[in-house]
Amino acid sequence: MENIKTYLNEVWQEMLYKVTWPTWEELQHSAFIVSVASLLIALCVFLMDFVFGAQPENPIFKGLLGILYDFFT
């Protein structure tokens, strides 16, 4: 039991005095960068799905290649 108490005390001390926490401005900046990167990745995935056809069996969303295939066949 003494080992657990020592461990928790050391964790508490480290969290208070050794960990560098970001400022509010740094946190907002990082959140903005993550949001923009997530939107760009989502846009890339959407474009790949649109070009290659996410659901080729669906007549509404065949993708650009599916539409071209139907046009030329």
C-alpha angles and dihedrals in degrees: 000000000000090000092056091049091049091047093051091047091052091048090051092049093048093049091051103041111017105038117087109218120202121248120246091257092051090049092051092047092050092047090052092050092049091049093051092046091049091051092049092050091047090050091051092050091048092051092049090050090048095048098042098032119251092210112022092178091057110089092207099050108032095136128236094290091050091051091049091048091052091046095054098040 
